[in-house]
Amino acid sequence: MQTVVFDIFGQVALTKKIKQKLNCEMGEINFHHFPDGEVLAKIATPIKNKQVIFVADLNRPNTHIIELLFAASTATELGAKSIQLVAPYLPYMRQDSQFNPGEGISAKYFAKLLSPYFDRIITIDPHLHRFTSLSEIYTTETAVLHATNIIGKWVHEHIKDPIIIGPDSESKQWAHDIAATASVPYVVAHKERKGDFDVNVVFSDLDLINGKTPVIVDDIISTASTMEKAVLALQKNHITTKPICIGVHAVFANETYNRLLENGAASYMTCNTIPHPSNAIDISELIINTL
């Protein structure tokens, strides 16, 4: 069966790699925006009885979700045999519980919104903490891939005498798996969060860190308050080797990235799940192998 792959929102490089490796057709899709803000999706490539793959950067999802759902609906209307969504970064996963009275559980609502439109959704390291799998909230087939092995290999090949640092308890899984692949030690700090930007990080294993290259890892770098405080905590405890910071998803809300470049880390690197200048670790192989 023929396959057509479409870049929806700014994932051109990844889409081209998928096209090349799968030896499939690159599709053309356009969105017309009317003066009142309404949108019309137009698929210029014939897709009747073909497999369709949409590759989408869903960072800042509110600006794209209507276009994505209209694109999927148009593909169905035009007779696509199946529609897969490759969304390396899957948004709306952090609000996975009602933390305060009156709040909604956005992760469940977003899953309910997307599921009917796609035969399968492929993503990398979604923020799964209170849900054990995407199947708890998504009713369509999902494939969850993990970047930890690729990051671990990158650390092993590029960083001298590293120690992996998880800046809080939620990052322990990333720190453990990356350290195991890189065959290096890891430690996990303790985080005290009082607000989105009010965070304190405390280390209890400073003797293990001293003399090594600290590598702070996390899944999402958004406000980066936790990672930033981890860098400052190392400085306060007289760890002289500047840390290297690695995240899977380069969300970088507001001016976060520019601020981070000034706070004492040697560098900030991310996987190319979200296109960004910090992308240094390629995860395309994971997706291509799954497809």
Residue, then its C-alpha position, 0 to 999 in steps of 0.5 A: m500500500q502506498t504511503v504519503v507523509f505530510d509535514i504539518f507544523g515545522q517538522v520539515a527535517l524529520t518529515k524528509k528523513i521519514k520520506q527518505k527511509l520509508n521511500c514514500e511520497m511527500g504530500e502537500i497540504n495548505f491551510h487558508h486563513f480567512p479574514d475572520g480567522e477561520v481556517l480551511a485545510k486543502i490536501a493537494t496530493p491524491i491520498k485515496n486508499k493510501q496510508v497517511i502520516f502527519v508529522a506535527d510539532l505540537n509545541r504551543p498546541n492551541t495555535h495548531i489544534i484546529e488545523l490538525l483536526f481539520a487536516a485529519s478530517t479532510a484526509t478521511e473525507l478524501g478516502a485515506k486508508s489510515i491516518q497516523l499522527v507522529a507527534p514527537y512532543l505530545p502536549y497537555m500531559r502535565q495536568d494529569s490530576q485535579f491538583n486544586p478544587g475546580e480544576g479540569i484534567s486537561a490530559k484526559y480532555f486532549a486525549k478525548l479530542l485527538s483519539p477519534y481522528f487518528d488510527r495511531i499516535i506515535t510520540i516520544d517520552p510523554h509526561l507520564h507520571r500519574f497515568t501509567s500508559l497513554s492507553e488509560i486516556y487515549t482510545t486510539e492505538t498509541a506507540v510511546l517511544h523513549a529517548t533515554n538510550i539515545i541520550g545515554k549513548w550521546v553522553h557516553e560518546h561526547i562527555k568526559d567523566p559524566i555523572i547524571i543528575g536528576p533535578d527532582s524525584e520526577s526525573k529519577q526515571w530519566a536519570h536512572d535509564i540514561a546513566a545505565t546506558a552511559s554506564v555512569p553513576y547518577v544522583v537525584a536532587h530534592k525539589e521544593r516547589k512553591g509556584d511555577f517559578d519559585v523552586n528550591v533544589v537541594f543535593s545530598d550527594l555532593d561527594l559523588i558529584n565533585g570532580k565529575t562533569p555534572v549532566i542535568v537531565d529532564d524530560i521537558i524544559s519549559t520554564a526551566s525553573t527546576m533545572e536553573k535552580a539545580v545549576l545554581a545549587l551546584q554553584k553554591n556548593h562549590i562544584t567548579t565544573k560547569p554542568i551540561c543540561i539535557g532535555v528531551h523536549a525543548v518547550f522553552a516558554n517565553e524567554t527561558y532559553n536566553r535566560l538559561l544561557e546566562n546562568g552558569a551552565a556549560s550548555y543546554m542541549t535537547c532532542n529534536t522532538i521540537p525544532h529548536p537551536s538547542n537540538a543536538i540529539d537526533i531521535s528520528e531513528l526511533i520514529i522511523n523504526t516504529l513506522 
